[in-house]
Amino acid sequence: MPIGILQHVNIRTGDLAGTVEFWEHAIGLKVGDRPNFAFPGAWMYSGGDAVLHLIDISKTDEVAATETGSIDHIAFAAEGFERFKQDLSGAGYAFEERVVPGGRLWQLFVRDPNGVLCELNFEAAKEAR
């Protein structure tokens, strides 16, 4: 039985507003429709796909995790390497810049308010134009 693409990642957060702010303004995802669950949260979209689900745990006894366990990062294809660097710097987000060996892929790594590491991948050939 074949497996399809990864549909979404879920983050449990004690800071829903800050998390939405990061993923929307720093990364470029958009808040969109979400079913009327019995608990608060948000769905973040890339194009027409809800790729990031957020659950607000601020009014529960659950303590928000500050480590991501065995999951190291979430990666997205992106465009506009220099613009992303300027926007992240301008918003006060610390990030790390890397080039994948061979030079065909440029990367930026930045953490959300929950400690989740976001990897942004840029095709060098498209960026150099």
Rosetta constraint file for C-alpha pairs under 8 A:
AtomPair CA 7 CA 50 HARMONIC 7.70 0.50
AtomPair CA 7 CA 51 HARMONIC 6.09 0.50
AtomPair CA 8 CA 50 HARMONIC 6.64 0.50
AtomPair CA 8 CA 51 HARMONIC 4.15 0.50
AtomPair CA 8 CA 52 HARMONIC 5.27 0.50
AtomPair CA 8 CA 53 HARMONIC 6.85 0.50
AtomPair CA 9 CA 51 HARMONIC 6.29 0.50
AtomPair CA 9 CA 52 HARMONIC 4.98 0.50
AtomPair CA 9 CA 53 HARMONIC 6.13 0.50
AtomPair CA 10 CA 52 HARMONIC 5.84 0.50
AtomPair CA 10 CA 53 HARMONIC 4.57 0.50
AtomPair CA 10 CA 54 HARMONIC 5.74 0.50
AtomPair CA 10 CA 55 HARMONIC 7.45 0.50
AtomPair CA 11 CA 52 HARMONIC 7.55 0.50
AtomPair CA 11 CA 53 HARMONIC 6.30 0.50
AtomPair CA 11 CA 54 HARMONIC 4.96 0.50
AtomPair CA 11 CA 55 HARMONIC 6.26 0.50
AtomPair CA 12 CA 54 HARMONIC 5.91 0.50
AtomPair CA 12 CA 55 HARMONIC 4.73 0.50
AtomPair CA 12 CA 56 HARMONIC 6.16 0.50
AtomPair CA 12 CA 57 HARMONIC 6.41 0.50
AtomPair CA 12 CA 64 HARMONIC 6.79 0.50
AtomPair CA 12 CA 65 HARMONIC 7.90 0.50
AtomPair CA 13 CA 19 HARMONIC 7.48 0.50
AtomPair CA 13 CA 54 HARMONIC 6.93 0.50
AtomPair CA 13 CA 55 HARMONIC 6.06 0.50
AtomPair CA 13 CA 56 HARMONIC 5.25 0.50
AtomPair CA 13 CA 57 HARMONIC 5.71 0.50
AtomPair CA 13 CA 58 HARMONIC 7.06 0.50
AtomPair CA 13 CA 64 HARMONIC 5.66 0.50
AtomPair CA 13 CA 65 HARMONIC 7.79 0.50
AtomPair CA 13 CA 114 HARMONIC 6.63 0.50
AtomPair CA 14 CA 56 HARMONIC 5.87 0.50
AtomPair CA 14 CA 57 HARMONIC 5.15 0.50
AtomPair CA 14 CA 58 HARMONIC 4.28 0.50
AtomPair CA 14 CA 63 HARMONIC 7.55 0.50
AtomPair CA 14 CA 64 HARMONIC 5.49 0.50
AtomPair CA 15 CA 19 HARMONIC 6.04 0.50
AtomPair CA 15 CA 56 HARMONIC 7.03 0.50
AtomPair CA 15 CA 58 HARMONIC 6.75 0.50
AtomPair CA 15 CA 113 HARMONIC 7.59 0.50
AtomPair CA 15 CA 114 HARMONIC 7.94 0.50
AtomPair CA 16 CA 20 HARMONIC 6.05 0.50
AtomPair CA 16 CA 41 HARMONIC 7.01 0.50
AtomPair CA 16 CA 42 HARMONIC 7.92 0.50
AtomPair CA 16 CA 54 HARMONIC 7.32 0.50
AtomPair CA 16 CA 55 HARMONIC 7.48 0.50
AtomPair CA 16 CA 56 HARMONIC 5.54 0.50
AtomPair CA 16 CA 58 HARMONIC 7.97 0.50
AtomPair CA 17 CA 21 HARMONIC 6.07 0.50
AtomPair CA 18 CA 22 HARMONIC 6.19 0.50
AtomPair CA 18 CA 113 HARMONIC 6.65 0.50
AtomPair CA 19 CA 23 HARMONIC 6.29 0.50
AtomPair CA 19 CA 112 HARMONIC 6.64 0.50
AtomPair CA 19 CA 113 HARMONIC 5.88 0.50
AtomPair CA 19 CA 114 HARMONIC 7.40 0.50
AtomPair CA 20 CA 24 HARMONIC 5.83 0.50
AtomPair CA 20 CA 31 HARMONIC 7.56 0.50
AtomPair CA 20 CA 42 HARMONIC 7.65 0.50
AtomPair CA 20 CA 44 HARMONIC 7.81 0.50
AtomPair CA 21 CA 25 HARMONIC 5.68 0.50
AtomPair CA 21 CA 26 HARMONIC 7.52 0.50
AtomPair CA 22 CA 26 HARMONIC 5.13 0.50
AtomPair CA 22 CA 27 HARMONIC 6.78 0.50
AtomPair CA 22 CA 112 HARMONIC 6.22 0.50
AtomPair CA 22 CA 113 HARMONIC 7.36 0.50
AtomPair CA 23 CA 27 HARMONIC 4.98 0.50
AtomPair CA 23 CA 28 HARMONIC 6.29 0.50
AtomPair CA 23 CA 29 HARMONIC 5.71 0.50
AtomPair CA 23 CA 30 HARMONIC 7.83 0.50
AtomPair CA 23 CA 44 HARMONIC 7.67 0.50
AtomPair CA 23 CA 112 HARMONIC 7.43 0.50
AtomPair CA 24 CA 28 HARMONIC 4.78 0.50
AtomPair CA 24 CA 29 HARMONIC 4.64 0.50
AtomPair CA 24 CA 30 HARMONIC 5.42 0.50
AtomPair CA 24 CA 31 HARMONIC 7.17 0.50
AtomPair CA 24 CA 44 HARMONIC 7.70 0.50
AtomPair CA 25 CA 29 HARMONIC 7.55 0.50
AtomPair CA 26 CA 84 HARMONIC 7.94 0.50
AtomPair CA 26 CA 87 HARMONIC 7.05 0.50
AtomPair CA 26 CA 88 HARMONIC 6.14 0.50
AtomPair CA 26 CA 91 HARMONIC 7.64 0.50
AtomPair CA 28 CA 46 HARMONIC 7.92 0.50
AtomPair CA 29 CA 44 HARMONIC 5.74 0.50
AtomPair CA 29 CA 45 HARMONIC 5.32 0.50
AtomPair CA 29 CA 46 HARMONIC 5.37 0.50
AtomPair CA 30 CA 44 HARMONIC 5.24 0.50
AtomPair CA 30 CA 45 HARMONIC 4.98 0.50
AtomPair CA 30 CA 46 HARMONIC 6.70 0.50
AtomPair CA 31 CA 42 HARMONIC 6.78 0.50
AtomPair CA 31 CA 43 HARMONIC 5.81 0.50
AtomPair CA 31 CA 44 HARMONIC 4.56 0.50
AtomPair CA 31 CA 45 HARMONIC 6.09 0.50
AtomPair CA 32 CA 42 HARMONIC 7.58 0.50
AtomPair CA 32 CA 43 HARMONIC 5.84 0.50
AtomPair CA 32 CA 44 HARMONIC 6.04 0.50
AtomPair CA 32 CA 45 HARMONIC 6.25 0.50
AtomPair CA 32 CA 50 HARMONIC 7.63 0.50
AtomPair CA 33 CA 43 HARMONIC 6.76 0.50
AtomPair CA 34 CA 42 HARMONIC 6.54 0.50
AtomPair CA 34 CA 43 HARMONIC 5.81 0.50
AtomPair CA 39 CA 55 HARMONIC 7.46 0.50
AtomPair CA 39 CA 56 HARMONIC 7.42 0.50
AtomPair CA 40 CA 55 HARMONIC 6.20 0.50
AtomPair CA 40 CA 56 HARMONIC 5.39 0.50
AtomPair CA 40 CA 57 HARMONIC 7.94 0.50
AtomPair CA 41 CA 53 HARMONIC 7.51 0.50
AtomPair CA 41 CA 54 HARMONIC 5.15 0.50
AtomPair CA 41 CA 55 HARMONIC 4.28 0.50
AtomPair CA 41 CA 56 HARMONIC 5.00 0.50
AtomPair CA 42 CA 53 HARMONIC 6.07 0.50
AtomPair CA 42 CA 54 HARMONIC 5.05 0.50
AtomPair CA 42 CA 55 HARMONIC 6.72 0.50
AtomPair CA 43 CA 50 HARMONIC 5.93 0.50
AtomPair CA 43 CA 51 HARMONIC 7.61 0.50
AtomPair CA 43 CA 52 HARMONIC 5.87 0.50
AtomPair CA 43 CA 53 HARMONIC 4.57 0.50
AtomPair CA 43 CA 54 HARMONIC 6.07 0.50
AtomPair CA 44 CA 50 HARMONIC 5.45 0.50
AtomPair CA 44 CA 51 HARMONIC 6.21 0.50
AtomPair CA 44 CA 52 HARMONIC 5.01 0.50
AtomPair CA 44 CA 53 HARMONIC 6.24 0.50
AtomPair CA 44 CA 54 HARMONIC 7.81 0.50
AtomPair CA 45 CA 49 HARMONIC 5.24 0.50
AtomPair CA 45 CA 50 HARMONIC 4.23 0.50
AtomPair CA 45 CA 51 HARMONIC 5.62 0.50
AtomPair CA 45 CA 52 HARMONIC 6.81 0.50
AtomPair CA 46 CA 50 HARMONIC 6.50 0.50
AtomPair CA 46 CA 51 HARMONIC 6.41 0.50
AtomPair CA 57 CA 61 HARMONIC 7.83 0.50
AtomPair CA 57 CA 62 HARMONIC 6.40 0.50
AtomPair CA 57 CA 63 HARMONIC 7.74 0.50
AtomPair CA 57 CA 64 HARMONIC 7.20 0.50
AtomPair CA 58 CA 62 HARMONIC 7.77 0.50
AtomPair CA 64 CA 114 HARMONIC 7.73 0.50
AtomPair CA 65 CA 114 HARMONIC 7.19 0.50
AtomPair CA 66 CA 114 HARMONIC 5.66 0.50
AtomPair CA 66 CA 115 HARMONIC 5.55 0.50
AtomPair CA 67 CA 114 HARMONIC 7.81 0.50
AtomPair CA 67 CA 115 HARMONIC 6.19 0.50
AtomPair CA 67 CA 116 HARMONIC 7.48 0.50
AtomPair CA 68 CA 72 HARMONIC 6.61 0.50
AtomPair CA 68 CA 115 HARMONIC 7.13 0.50
AtomPair CA 68 CA 116 HARMONIC 6.28 0.50
AtomPair CA 72 CA 116 HARMONIC 7.95 0.50
AtomPair CA 72 CA 117 HARMONIC 6.89 0.50
AtomPair CA 73 CA 116 HARMONIC 6.50 0.50
AtomPair CA 73 CA 117 HARMONIC 4.68 0.50
AtomPair CA 73 CA 118 HARMONIC 5.65 0.50
AtomPair CA 73 CA 119 HARMONIC 6.63 0.50
AtomPair CA 74 CA 116 HARMONIC 7.66 0.50
AtomPair CA 74 CA 117 HARMONIC 6.33 0.50
AtomPair CA 74 CA 118 HARMONIC 4.98 0.50
AtomPair CA 74 CA 119 HARMONIC 5.96 0.50
AtomPair CA 75 CA 118 HARMONIC 5.82 0.50
AtomPair CA 75 CA 119 HARMONIC 4.42 0.50
AtomPair CA 75 CA 120 HARMONIC 5.78 0.50
AtomPair CA 75 CA 121 HARMONIC 7.17 0.50
AtomPair CA 76 CA 118 HARMONIC 7.72 0.50
AtomPair CA 76 CA 119 HARMONIC 6.28 0.50
AtomPair CA 76 CA 120 HARMONIC 5.10 0.50
AtomPair CA 76 CA 121 HARMONIC 6.14 0.50
AtomPair CA 77 CA 120 HARMONIC 5.90 0.50
AtomPair CA 77 CA 121 HARMONIC 4.81 0.50
AtomPair CA 77 CA 122 HARMONIC 6.26 0.50
AtomPair CA 78 CA 120 HARMONIC 5.86 0.50
AtomPair CA 78 CA 121 HARMONIC 5.56 0.50
AtomPair CA 78 CA 122 HARMONIC 5.34 0.50
AtomPair CA 79 CA 121 HARMONIC 7.95 0.50
AtomPair CA 79 CA 122 HARMONIC 5.72 0.50
AtomPair CA 79 CA 123 HARMONIC 7.72 0.50
AtomPair CA 79 CA 127 HARMONIC 7.25 0.50
AtomPair CA 80 CA 84 HARMONIC 6.09 0.50
AtomPair CA 80 CA 122 HARMONIC 7.59 0.50
AtomPair CA 80 CA 127 HARMONIC 6.72 0.50
AtomPair CA 81 CA 85 HARMONIC 6.33 0.50
AtomPair CA 81 CA 106 HARMONIC 7.84 0.50
AtomPair CA 81 CA 122 HARMONIC 6.47 0.50
AtomPair CA 81 CA 127 HARMONIC 6.74 0.50
AtomPair CA 82 CA 86 HARMONIC 6.24 0.50
AtomPair CA 83 CA 87 HARMONIC 6.01 0.50
AtomPair CA 84 CA 88 HARMONIC 5.93 0.50
AtomPair CA 85 CA 89 HARMONIC 6.07 0.50
AtomPair CA 85 CA 108 HARMONIC 7.93 0.50
AtomPair CA 86 CA 90 HARMONIC 5.91 0.50
AtomPair CA 87 CA 91 HARMONIC 6.11 0.50
AtomPair CA 88 CA 92 HARMONIC 6.28 0.50
AtomPair CA 88 CA 93 HARMONIC 5.16 0.50
AtomPair CA 88 CA 94 HARMONIC 7.28 0.50
AtomPair CA 88 CA 95 HARMONIC 7.49 0.50
AtomPair CA 89 CA 93 HARMONIC 5.67 0.50
AtomPair CA 89 CA 94 HARMONIC 6.88 0.50
AtomPair CA 93 CA 110 HARMONIC 7.17 0.50
AtomPair CA 94 CA 110 HARMONIC 6.44 0.50
AtomPair CA 94 CA 111 HARMONIC 7.90 0.50
AtomPair CA 95 CA 108 HARMONIC 6.47 0.50
AtomPair CA 95 CA 109 HARMONIC 5.34 0.50
AtomPair CA 95 CA 110 HARMONIC 4.61 0.50
AtomPair CA 95 CA 111 HARMONIC 7.61 0.50
AtomPair CA 96 CA 108 HARMONIC 5.59 0.50
AtomPair CA 96 CA 109 HARMONIC 5.04 0.50
AtomPair CA 96 CA 110 HARMONIC 6.71 0.50
AtomPair CA 97 CA 106 HARMONIC 7.61 0.50
AtomPair CA 97 CA 107 HARMONIC 5.74 0.50
AtomPair CA 97 CA 108 HARMONIC 4.67 0.50
AtomPair CA 97 CA 109 HARMONIC 6.53 0.50
AtomPair CA 98 CA 106 HARMONIC 6.03 0.50
AtomPair CA 98 CA 107 HARMONIC 5.05 0.50
AtomPair CA 98 CA 108 HARMONIC 6.40 0.50
AtomPair CA 99 CA 103 HARMONIC 5.80 0.50
AtomPair CA 99 CA 104 HARMONIC 7.77 0.50
AtomPair CA 99 CA 105 HARMONIC 6.01 0.50
AtomPair CA 99 CA 106 HARMONIC 4.62 0.50
AtomPair CA 99 CA 107 HARMONIC 6.02 0.50
AtomPair CA 100 CA 104 HARMONIC 6.79 0.50
AtomPair CA 100 CA 105 HARMONIC 5.39 0.50
AtomPair CA 100 CA 106 HARMONIC 6.32 0.50
AtomPair CA 100 CA 107 HARMONIC 7.46 0.50
AtomPair CA 103 CA 124 HARMONIC 7.07 0.50
AtomPair CA 104 CA 123 HARMONIC 6.11 0.50
AtomPair CA 104 CA 124 HARMONIC 5.12 0.50
AtomPair CA 104 CA 125 HARMONIC 6.82 0.50
AtomPair CA 105 CA 121 HARMONIC 6.49 0.50
AtomPair CA 105 CA 122 HARMONIC 5.68 0.50
AtomPair CA 105 CA 123 HARMONIC 4.90 0.50
AtomPair CA 105 CA 124 HARMONIC 5.25 0.50
AtomPair CA 106 CA 121 HARMONIC 5.91 0.50
AtomPair CA 106 CA 122 HARMONIC 5.07 0.50
AtomPair CA 106 CA 123 HARMONIC 6.39 0.50
AtomPair CA 106 CA 124 HARMONIC 5.92 0.50
AtomPair CA 107 CA 119 HARMONIC 6.69 0.50
AtomPair CA 107 CA 120 HARMONIC 5.48 0.50
AtomPair CA 107 CA 121 HARMONIC 4.74 0.50
AtomPair CA 107 CA 122 HARMONIC 6.13 0.50
AtomPair CA 108 CA 119 HARMONIC 5.77 0.50
AtomPair CA 108 CA 120 HARMONIC 5.14 0.50
AtomPair CA 108 CA 121 HARMONIC 6.85 0.50
AtomPair CA 109 CA 117 HARMONIC 6.64 0.50
AtomPair CA 109 CA 118 HARMONIC 5.58 0.50
AtomPair CA 109 CA 119 HARMONIC 4.61 0.50
AtomPair CA 109 CA 120 HARMONIC 6.41 0.50
AtomPair CA 110 CA 117 HARMONIC 5.73 0.50
AtomPair CA 110 CA 118 HARMONIC 5.33 0.50
AtomPair CA 110 CA 119 HARMONIC 6.77 0.50
AtomPair CA 111 CA 115 HARMONIC 5.36 0.50
AtomPair CA 111 CA 116 HARMONIC 5.32 0.50
AtomPair CA 111 CA 117 HARMONIC 4.38 0.50
AtomPair CA 111 CA 118 HARMONIC 5.88 0.50
AtomPair CA 112 CA 116 HARMONIC 5.33 0.50
AtomPair CA 112 CA 117 HARMONIC 6.54 0.50
AtomPair CA 112 CA 118 HARMONIC 7.30 0.50
AtomPair CA 122 CA 126 HARMONIC 7.85 0.50
AtomPair CA 122 CA 127 HARMONIC 7.08 0.50
AtomPair CA 123 CA 127 HARMONIC 6.36 0.50
AtomPair CA 124 CA 128 HARMONIC 6.03 0.50
AtomPair CA 125 CA 129 HARMONIC 6.97 0.50
